[in-house]
Structure formats: structure tokens, C-alpha cells
Amino acid sequence: MPKKARVFSREFKLTVVRRMLAGESVTALAREVNVLRKELYNWRDRFLSGGAAAVHGRSGRPRKSDLRAPEVAAEAGEAPAAASAVELVAARRRIAELERKIGQQEVDLDFFQRALRHVREARQRSTKLGVTGSTRSSKR
């Protein structure tokens, strides 16, 4: 006898999706709510593409009305999707990622500047005209 598909309410799905977008571990969240990670990602993708209206409380194929763009829903007089809040969370994440990358690049730049300075100081200077300085041979 096949298992009956579990049905989750829209509020439950939205709560889980918001926790995902807040940065919680998807694996830990999936274990906690006893839902496959793949399903959580499906809920998140629906939310990101169509807002809260696209997340429905039943399983199966979504209705055509659920797949309408948020702009169309707004024109029809429905409440606008929470896409701007999602975009804000995504933008803040991207900003934090870029700031971390800039910090790492600054550390790398400082390291290479110190290494270059060290190599220049180690270079032997020649006192004779026309003779270039040299460094120690690396062959031993």
C-alpha cells in the first residue's frame, strides 16, 4: 500500500522558507520538520519566483493562477508578494559575501607587498657601474 502524501499548510511552508532565507541550515531544518531537503528547496524556489501566493498548502501540480507573476497579481488587486523582502535578504547576503571577499583580497595584497619588500631588501646591491645586482642562487 503506497504512502499517502503529507499535506502541509501554507503557513507552515512559509515559516520554513523564511527560516531557510534567514540562513538556517537546510539539512538541520529538514531533519527538524521531517521533510526532504529537495522539497524544502522546491518551496523556496516557488516562494522566490512568485512570493507567498505561489506557495500553496497542497501537494501536486500548482494551479495556473498560482504561477502568475507578482505584477499581474498586483494589477488584479491582490496583495503584492513578499518578493521585495526576499530580494532584500538576498542582497544583504551578497553584500556580506562581497565584503568577505574584499577582506581576503586585502590580506592577500598585504602579504604580497611584504614579500616583495623582503625580496627587494635581500637583493645584493652592486657598487660597480654597469653591473646589475643579483640574489643568491637557489641551486645548491
mmCIF file of the C-alpha atoms, coordinates in Angstrom:
data_MODEL
# 
_entry.id   MODEL 
# 
loop_
_atom_site.group_PDB 
_atom_site.id 
_atom_site.type_symbol 
_atom_site.label_atom_id 
_atom_site.label_alt_id 
_atom_site.label_comp_id 
_atom_site.label_asym_id 
_atom_site.label_entity_id 
_atom_site.label_seq_id 
_atom_site.pdbx_PDB_ins_code 
_atom_site.Cartn_x 
_atom_site.Cartn_y 
_atom_site.Cartn_z 
_atom_site.occupancy 
_atom_site.B_iso_or_equiv 
_atom_site.pdbx_formal_charge 
_atom_site.auth_seq_id 
_atom_site.auth_comp_id 
_atom_site.auth_asym_id 
_atom_site.auth_atom_id 
_atom_site.pdbx_PDB_model_num 
ATOM 1   C CA . MET A 1 1   ? 0.000  0.000  0.000   1.00 0.00 ? 1   MET A CA 1 
ATOM 2   C CA . PRO A 1 2   ? 1.587  3.301  -1.057  1.00 0.00 ? 2   PRO A CA 1 
ATOM 3   C CA . LYS A 1 3   ? 2.168  6.008  1.495   1.00 0.00 ? 3   LYS A CA 1 
ATOM 4   C CA . LYS A 1 4   ? -0.280 8.885  1.496   1.00 0.00 ? 4   LYS A CA 1 
ATOM 5   C CA . ALA A 1 5   ? 1.363  12.191 0.659   1.00 0.00 ? 5   ALA A CA 1 
ATOM 6   C CA . ARG A 1 6   ? 1.520  14.544 3.597   1.00 0.00 ? 6   ARG A CA 1 
ATOM 7   C CA . VAL A 1 7   ? -0.100 17.921 3.147   1.00 0.00 ? 7   VAL A CA 1 
ATOM 8   C CA . PHE A 1 8   ? 1.445  20.952 4.818   1.00 0.00 ? 8   PHE A CA 1 
ATOM 9   C CA . SER A 1 9   ? -0.332 24.229 5.350   1.00 0.00 ? 9   SER A CA 1 
ATOM 10  C CA . ARG A 1 10  ? 0.770  27.372 3.535   1.00 0.00 ? 10  ARG A CA 1 
ATOM 11  C CA . GLU A 1 11  ? 1.714  28.993 6.862   1.00 0.00 ? 11  GLU A CA 1 
ATOM 12  C CA . PHE A 1 12  ? 3.946  26.041 7.749   1.00 0.00 ? 12  PHE A CA 1 
ATOM 13  C CA . LYS A 1 13  ? 5.698  26.183 4.382   1.00 0.00 ? 13  LYS A CA 1 
ATOM 14  C CA . LEU A 1 14  ? 6.168  29.956 4.597   1.00 0.00 ? 14  LEU A CA 1 
ATOM 15  C CA . THR A 1 15  ? 7.623  29.638 8.098   1.00 0.00 ? 15  THR A CA 1 
ATOM 16  C CA . VAL A 1 16  ? 10.116 27.035 6.914   1.00 0.00 ? 16  VAL A CA 1 
ATOM 17  C CA . VAL A 1 17  ? 11.049 29.066 3.820   1.00 0.00 ? 17  VAL A CA 1 
ATOM 18  C CA . ARG A 1 18  ? 11.620 32.204 5.885   1.00 0.00 ? 18  ARG A CA 1 
ATOM 19  C CA . ARG A 1 19  ? 13.887 30.239 8.229   1.00 0.00 ? 19  ARG A CA 1 
ATOM 20  C CA . MET A 1 20  ? 15.833 28.978 5.191   1.00 0.00 ? 20  MET A CA 1 
ATOM 21  C CA . LEU A 1 21  ? 16.203 32.510 3.840   1.00 0.00 ? 21  LEU A CA 1 
ATOM 22  C CA . ALA A 1 22  ? 17.337 33.711 7.259   1.00 0.00 ? 22  ALA A CA 1 
ATOM 23  C CA . GLY A 1 23  ? 20.342 31.417 6.908   1.00 0.00 ? 23  GLY A CA 1 
ATOM 24  C CA . GLU A 1 24  ? 19.434 28.304 8.880   1.00 0.00 ? 24  GLU A CA 1 
ATOM 25  C CA . SER A 1 25  ? 20.993 25.029 7.791   1.00 0.00 ? 25  SER A CA 1 
ATOM 26  C CA . VAL A 1 26  ? 18.688 23.345 5.310   1.00 0.00 ? 26  VAL A CA 1 
ATOM 27  C CA . THR A 1 27  ? 19.806 19.885 6.411   1.00 0.00 ? 27  THR A CA 1 
ATOM 28  C CA . ALA A 1 28  ? 19.087 20.598 10.077  1.00 0.00 ? 28  ALA A CA 1 
ATOM 29  C CA . LEU A 1 29  ? 15.782 22.224 9.183   1.00 0.00 ? 29  LEU A CA 1 
ATOM 30  C CA . ALA A 1 30  ? 14.754 19.237 7.044   1.00 0.00 ? 30  ALA A CA 1 
ATOM 31  C CA . ARG A 1 31  ? 15.503 16.874 9.924   1.00 0.00 ? 31  ARG A CA 1 
ATOM 32  C CA . GLU A 1 32  ? 13.597 19.064 12.368  1.00 0.00 ? 32  GLU A CA 1 
ATOM 33  C CA . VAL A 1 33  ? 10.413 19.261 10.296  1.00 0.00 ? 33  VAL A CA 1 
ATOM 34  C CA . ASN A 1 34  ? 10.834 15.747 8.845   1.00 0.00 ? 34  ASN A CA 1 
ATOM 35  C CA . VAL A 1 35  ? 10.649 16.845 5.208   1.00 0.00 ? 35  VAL A CA 1 
ATOM 36  C CA . LEU A 1 36  ? 13.076 16.054 2.392   1.00 0.00 ? 36  LEU A CA 1 
ATOM 37  C CA . ARG A 1 37  ? 15.616 18.779 1.613   1.00 0.00 ? 37  ARG A CA 1 
ATOM 38  C CA . LYS A 1 38  ? 14.550 18.636 -2.030  1.00 0.00 ? 38  LYS A CA 1 
ATOM 39  C CA . GLU A 1 39  ? 11.001 19.551 -1.031  1.00 0.00 ? 39  GLU A CA 1 
ATOM 40  C CA . LEU A 1 40  ? 12.245 22.478 1.077   1.00 0.00 ? 40  LEU A CA 1 
ATOM 41  C CA . TYR A 1 41  ? 14.182 23.783 -1.933  1.00 0.00 ? 41  TYR A CA 1 
ATOM 42  C CA . ASN A 1 42  ? 11.037 23.422 -4.071  1.00 0.00 ? 42  ASN A CA 1 
ATOM 43  C CA . TRP A 1 43  ? 9.074  25.501 -1.568  1.00 0.00 ? 43  TRP A CA 1 
ATOM 44  C CA . ARG A 1 44  ? 11.851 28.121 -1.505  1.00 0.00 ? 44  ARG A CA 1 
ATOM 45  C CA . ASP A 1 45  ? 12.027 28.300 -5.304  1.00 0.00 ? 45  ASP A CA 1 
ATOM 46  C CA . ARG A 1 46  ? 8.273  28.749 -5.558  1.00 0.00 ? 46  ARG A CA 1 
ATOM 47  C CA . PHE A 1 47  ? 8.430  31.490 -2.934  1.00 0.00 ? 47  PHE A CA 1 
ATOM 48  C CA . LEU A 1 48  ? 11.283 33.291 -4.686  1.00 0.00 ? 48  LEU A CA 1 
ATOM 49  C CA . SER A 1 49  ? 9.612  33.129 -8.088  1.00 0.00 ? 49  SER A CA 1 
ATOM 50  C CA . GLY A 1 50  ? 6.084  34.074 -7.071  1.00 0.00 ? 50  GLY A CA 1 
ATOM 51  C CA . GLY A 1 51  ? 6.065  35.176 -3.461  1.00 0.00 ? 51  GLY A CA 1 
ATOM 52  C CA . ALA A 1 52  ? 3.794  33.819 -0.766  1.00 0.00 ? 52  ALA A CA 1 
ATOM 53  C CA . ALA A 1 53  ? 0.960  33.357 -3.265  1.00 0.00 ? 53  ALA A CA 1 
ATOM 54  C CA . ALA A 1 54  ? 2.967  30.720 -5.152  1.00 0.00 ? 54  ALA A CA 1 
ATOM 55  C CA . VAL A 1 55  ? 3.388  28.585 -2.044  1.00 0.00 ? 55  VAL A CA 1 
ATOM 56  C CA . HIS A 1 56  ? 0.237  26.540 -1.704  1.00 0.00 ? 56  HIS A CA 1 
ATOM 57  C CA . GLY A 1 57  ? -0.955 24.238 1.052   1.00 0.00 ? 57  GLY A CA 1 
ATOM 58  C CA . ARG A 1 58  ? -1.452 21.152 -1.084  1.00 0.00 ? 58  ARG A CA 1 
ATOM 59  C CA . SER A 1 59  ? 0.850  18.850 -2.965  1.00 0.00 ? 59  SER A CA 1 
ATOM 60  C CA . GLY A 1 60  ? 0.862  18.174 -6.666  1.00 0.00 ? 60  GLY A CA 1 
ATOM 61  C CA . ARG A 1 61  ? 0.852  20.392 -9.671  1.00 0.00 ? 61  ARG A CA 1 
ATOM 62  C CA . PRO A 1 62  ? 0.316  24.102 -8.957  1.00 0.00 ? 62  PRO A CA 1 
ATOM 63  C CA . ARG A 1 63  ? -2.688 25.861 -10.437 1.00 0.00 ? 63  ARG A CA 1 
ATOM 64  C CA . LYS A 1 64  ? -2.146 28.314 -13.283 1.00 0.00 ? 64  LYS A CA 1 
ATOM 65  C CA . SER A 1 65  ? -3.392 31.099 -11.030 1.00 0.00 ? 65  SER A CA 1 
ATOM 66  C CA . ASP A 1 66  ? -0.596 30.250 -8.566  1.00 0.00 ? 66  ASP A CA 1 
ATOM 67  C CA . LEU A 1 67  ? 2.034  30.722 -11.260 1.00 0.00 ? 67  LEU A CA 1 
ATOM 68  C CA . ARG A 1 68  ? 1.065  34.266 -12.257 1.00 0.00 ? 68  ARG A CA 1 
ATOM 69  C CA . ALA A 1 69  ? 3.753  36.902 -11.954 1.00 0.00 ? 69  ALA A CA 1 
ATOM 70  C CA . PRO A 1 70  ? 3.578  39.179 -8.894  1.00 0.00 ? 70  PRO A CA 1 
ATOM 71  C CA . GLU A 1 71  ? 2.975  42.215 -11.144 1.00 0.00 ? 71  GLU A CA 1 
ATOM 72  C CA . VAL A 1 72  ? -0.117 40.547 -12.634 1.00 0.00 ? 72  VAL A CA 1 
ATOM 73  C CA . ALA A 1 73  ? -1.391 39.684 -9.163  1.00 0.00 ? 73  ALA A CA 1 
ATOM 74  C CA . ALA A 1 74  ? -0.886 43.291 -8.051  1.00 0.00 ? 74  ALA A CA 1 
ATOM 75  C CA . GLU A 1 75  ? -2.799 44.582 -11.078 1.00 0.00 ? 75  GLU A CA 1 
ATOM 76  C CA . ALA A 1 76  ? -5.642 42.189 -10.272 1.00 0.00 ? 76  ALA A CA 1 
ATOM 77  C CA . GLY A 1 77  ? -5.957 43.812 -6.848  1.00 0.00 ? 77  GLY A CA 1 
ATOM 78  C CA . GLU A 1 78  ? -4.269 41.022 -4.894  1.00 0.00 ? 78  GLU A CA 1 
ATOM 79  C CA . ALA A 1 79  ? -1.706 41.747 -2.205  1.00 0.00 ? 79  ALA A CA 1 
ATOM 80  C CA . PRO A 1 80  ? 1.802  42.144 -3.663  1.00 0.00 ? 80  PRO A CA 1 
ATOM 81  C CA . ALA A 1 81  ? 4.158  39.255 -2.999  1.00 0.00 ? 81  ALA A CA 1 
ATOM 82  C CA . ALA A 1 82  ? 6.845  39.449 -0.382  1.00 0.00 ? 82  ALA A CA 1 
ATOM 83  C CA . ALA A 1 83  ? 9.439  39.325 -3.142  1.00 0.00 ? 83  ALA A CA 1 
ATOM 84  C CA . SER A 1 84  ? 10.958 42.650 -2.076  1.00 0.00 ? 84  SER A CA 1 
ATOM 85  C CA . ALA A 1 85  ? 11.705 41.226 1.386   1.00 0.00 ? 85  ALA A CA 1 
ATOM 86  C CA . VAL A 1 86  ? 13.258 38.164 -0.209  1.00 0.00 ? 86  VAL A CA 1 
ATOM 87  C CA . GLU A 1 87  ? 15.304 40.334 -2.551  1.00 0.00 ? 87  GLU A CA 1 
ATOM 88  C CA . LEU A 1 88  ? 16.472 42.373 0.437   1.00 0.00 ? 88  LEU A CA 1 
ATOM 89  C CA . VAL A 1 89  ? 17.644 39.240 2.270   1.00 0.00 ? 89  VAL A CA 1 
ATOM 90  C CA . ALA A 1 90  ? 19.413 38.005 -0.876  1.00 0.00 ? 90  ALA A CA 1 
ATOM 91  C CA . ALA A 1 91  ? 21.053 41.403 -1.406  1.00 0.00 ? 91  ALA A CA 1 
ATOM 92  C CA . ARG A 1 92  ? 22.285 41.543 2.188   1.00 0.00 ? 92  ARG A CA 1 
ATOM 93  C CA . ARG A 1 93  ? 23.755 38.060 1.825   1.00 0.00 ? 93  ARG A CA 1 
ATOM 94  C CA . ARG A 1 94  ? 25.512 39.087 -1.390  1.00 0.00 ? 94  ARG A CA 1 
ATOM 95  C CA . ILE A 1 95  ? 26.886 42.240 0.265   1.00 0.00 ? 95  ILE A CA 1 
ATOM 96  C CA . ALA A 1 96  ? 28.264 40.195 3.176   1.00 0.00 ? 96  ALA A CA 1 
ATOM 97  C CA . GLU A 1 97  ? 29.834 37.734 0.723   1.00 0.00 ? 97  GLU A CA 1 
ATOM 98  C CA . LEU A 1 98  ? 31.482 40.546 -1.253  1.00 0.00 ? 98  LEU A CA 1 
ATOM 99  C CA . GLU A 1 99  ? 32.741 42.232 1.921   1.00 0.00 ? 99  GLU A CA 1 
ATOM 100 C CA . ARG A 1 100 ? 34.358 38.946 2.998   1.00 0.00 ? 100 ARG A CA 1 
ATOM 101 C CA . LYS A 1 101 ? 35.970 38.641 -0.433  1.00 0.00 ? 101 LYS A CA 1 
ATOM 102 C CA . ILE A 1 102 ? 37.329 42.213 -0.233  1.00 0.00 ? 102 ILE A CA 1 
ATOM 103 C CA . GLY A 1 103 ? 38.753 41.499 3.219   1.00 0.00 ? 103 GLY A CA 1 
ATOM 104 C CA . GLN A 1 104 ? 40.511 38.379 1.930   1.00 0.00 ? 104 GLN A CA 1 
ATOM 105 C CA . GLN A 1 105 ? 41.915 40.332 -1.011  1.00 0.00 ? 105 GLN A CA 1 
ATOM 106 C CA . GLU A 1 106 ? 43.276 42.983 1.358   1.00 0.00 ? 106 GLU A CA 1 
ATOM 107 C CA . VAL A 1 107 ? 45.006 40.275 3.413   1.00 0.00 ? 107 VAL A CA 1 
ATOM 108 C CA . ASP A 1 108 ? 46.477 38.759 0.231   1.00 0.00 ? 108 ASP A CA 1 
ATOM 109 C CA . LEU A 1 109 ? 47.633 42.164 -1.017  1.00 0.00 ? 109 LEU A CA 1 
ATOM 110 C CA . ASP A 1 110 ? 49.367 42.941 2.291   1.00 0.00 ? 110 ASP A CA 1 
ATOM 111 C CA . PHE A 1 111 ? 51.107 39.554 2.216   1.00 0.00 ? 111 PHE A CA 1 
ATOM 112 C CA . PHE A 1 112 ? 52.418 40.022 -1.327  1.00 0.00 ? 112 PHE A CA 1 
ATOM 113 C CA . GLN A 1 113 ? 53.557 43.598 -0.623  1.00 0.00 ? 113 GLN A CA 1 
ATOM 114 C CA . ARG A 1 114 ? 55.548 42.381 2.395   1.00 0.00 ? 114 ARG A CA 1 
ATOM 115 C CA . ALA A 1 115 ? 57.014 39.509 0.357   1.00 0.00 ? 115 ALA A CA 1 
ATOM 116 C CA . LEU A 1 116 ? 58.053 41.883 -2.435  1.00 0.00 ? 116 LEU A CA 1 
ATOM 117 C CA . ARG A 1 117 ? 59.616 44.252 0.077   1.00 0.00 ? 117 ARG A CA 1 
ATOM 118 C CA . HIS A 1 118 ? 61.521 41.324 1.615   1.00 0.00 ? 118 HIS A CA 1 
ATOM 119 C CA . VAL A 1 119 ? 62.834 40.196 -1.796  1.00 0.00 ? 119 VAL A CA 1 
ATOM 120 C CA . ARG A 1 120 ? 63.935 43.724 -2.698  1.00 0.00 ? 120 ARG A CA 1 
ATOM 121 C CA . GLU A 1 121 ? 65.806 44.101 0.603   1.00 0.00 ? 121 GLU A CA 1 
ATOM 122 C CA . ALA A 1 122 ? 67.501 40.723 0.171   1.00 0.00 ? 122 ALA A CA 1 
ATOM 123 C CA . ARG A 1 123 ? 68.768 41.642 -3.272  1.00 0.00 ? 123 ARG A CA 1 
ATOM 124 C CA . GLN A 1 124 ? 72.503 42.301 -3.243  1.00 0.00 ? 124 GLN A CA 1 
ATOM 125 C CA . ARG A 1 125 ? 73.480 45.749 -4.437  1.00 0.00 ? 125 ARG A CA 1 
ATOM 126 C CA . SER A 1 126 ? 76.488 46.175 -6.704  1.00 0.00 ? 126 SER A CA 1 
ATOM 127 C CA . THR A 1 127 ? 78.850 49.085 -6.163  1.00 0.00 ? 127 THR A CA 1 
ATOM 128 C CA . LYS A 1 128 ? 80.398 48.904 -9.636  1.00 0.00 ? 128 LYS A CA 1 
ATOM 129 C CA . LEU A 1 129 ? 78.951 50.819 -12.561 1.00 0.00 ? 129 LEU A CA 1 
ATOM 130 C CA . GLY A 1 130 ? 77.243 48.771 -15.247 1.00 0.00 ? 130 GLY A CA 1 
ATOM 131 C CA . VAL A 1 131 ? 76.916 45.666 -13.093 1.00 0.00 ? 131 VAL A CA 1 
ATOM 132 C CA . THR A 1 132 ? 73.472 44.598 -12.011 1.00 0.00 ? 132 THR A CA 1 
ATOM 133 C CA . GLY A 1 133 ? 72.748 43.308 -8.567  1.00 0.00 ? 133 GLY A CA 1 
ATOM 134 C CA . SER A 1 134 ? 71.887 39.701 -8.003  1.00 0.00 ? 134 SER A CA 1 
ATOM 135 C CA . THR A 1 135 ? 70.331 37.425 -5.475  1.00 0.00 ? 135 THR A CA 1 
ATOM 136 C CA . ARG A 1 136 ? 71.706 34.220 -4.086  1.00 0.00 ? 136 ARG A CA 1 
ATOM 137 C CA . SER A 1 137 ? 71.459 31.219 -6.358  1.00 0.00 ? 137 SER A CA 1 
ATOM 138 C CA . SER A 1 138 ? 68.688 28.862 -5.465  1.00 0.00 ? 138 SER A CA 1 
ATOM 139 C CA . LYS A 1 139 ? 70.683 25.895 -6.754  1.00 0.00 ? 139 LYS A CA 1 
ATOM 140 C CA . ARG A 1 140 ? 72.559 24.118 -4.034  1.00 0.00 ? 140 ARG A CA 1 
# 
